[in-house]
Amino acid sequence: MIHELRIYTCLPERLLALQQRFETATLTIWERLGIRSLGFWTTMIGSSSNDLTYLIEWRSLAEREQKWAEFIADPEWLEAKARSEADGPIVANIVSSLLKPTRFYRGISDPSD
């Protein structure tokens, strides 16, 4: 397994629009395509309160390439993106990092532990 860490920095006053897009469209499309998200976070204390950070789990780089290409070309996604950006762009910057586990990786534990 590999994990992808993605940080979206939103334009001012647009974080809520991004969160709504994930809640109402993106996650449903990902489920249909078999894209596995592990969690989403906003920044409580840090350099930008306009950030949405999330993790995706991939079985391999090949799976990531195939499923991400399917996602960005998906007509339902393109329509949802256009609808959500009717009042203007949402995201100012995206940083994506592909992470491989260390030999002492134990996986993500339940936050209630």
N, C-alpha and C positions, 0 to 999 in steps of 0.2 A: 504494500500500500504506500501511496504517497499522498500528501496533503497539499492543497493549494490555499494559501493565505491571501485574501484579497481585501484591500482597503480602498474604499471609495470616499473621496473628499468631495462633499457637495458644495455647490454654490450657496451663498448666504440665503437662508430661509427656505432651502429646498430639501433638507434631510427628511422631513415628513413625507414629501412626495416620493422619495426613493423608497422609504419604508413601506408606503402604501403599495407601490408597484410590486415589491417583493411579496407582500401579503396577499394581494389580489390577483396577481398574474404569474410572476416569475416562478414561485415555488410550485405552482400547479404544473407549469410547463416542465420544470425540472423533474418532477415526479413522473410525468409521462415519458420523459426521455431517459430516466434512470440516473439522473445526477443526484448525488447524495451530499446534502449539506449537513454539517455537524453543529453549527451554531452561528448566531449573529449577535453582534455587540455594537453598542454606541459608546463613545468615549465620555466617561464621567470626569476624569481628571487626565489631562494630557495636552498635547500641542494643538489639537483641533476638536472642538465640539461639533464640527460638521462632518465627522467621519462615521461611516458604517463599515465595520470589519466583520468578515465571515470566513469560515473554513469549509472547503469541499474535500471529500475523500475520493480518491481515484485508485483503481486497481493497478493502473500503469499509465505511462505517458501516452501510449497509443490510445487507450480508452479516453483520456482527457482530450486528445486531439480530435477524435471522432465525435464524441458527444458535445464538445464545445462548438465545433463546426456546425453540427445539427442545430444546436440551440440558437446561435447567432443568425442562422438562415431561416429559422422557424417562422412561418407567417403569423402565427398567434403572438409570438414574441415581438415581431416587428410592429404589429398593430398596437400591442400594449405599450411599447416604448414610445411610439408616435403619439398615442393618446396621453400618456403621462407627461410628455414634453410639449404639449399644446401651448402651455404658458411660457415656454422657453426651456433651455437645457437645465438638467438637474445636476449632473456630475462635472466637477472641474478637473478631477484627476483620478486615475486608477493605478494602484500599485499592486502587482501580483507577484507572489513568490511561490515556487514549487519546493516543497520541503520533503526530505527523506528522513525516516526515523533513524535515531542512533541505536546502537546495539543494546542500550539500556532502556529503550522506549517501552512504556507499559500501556499505552493507549490513553484515551480520554476517559477520565473517571466521571461518575455522576456527581453533579455539583452538590447534591444533598449528602454525599459521603462525609 
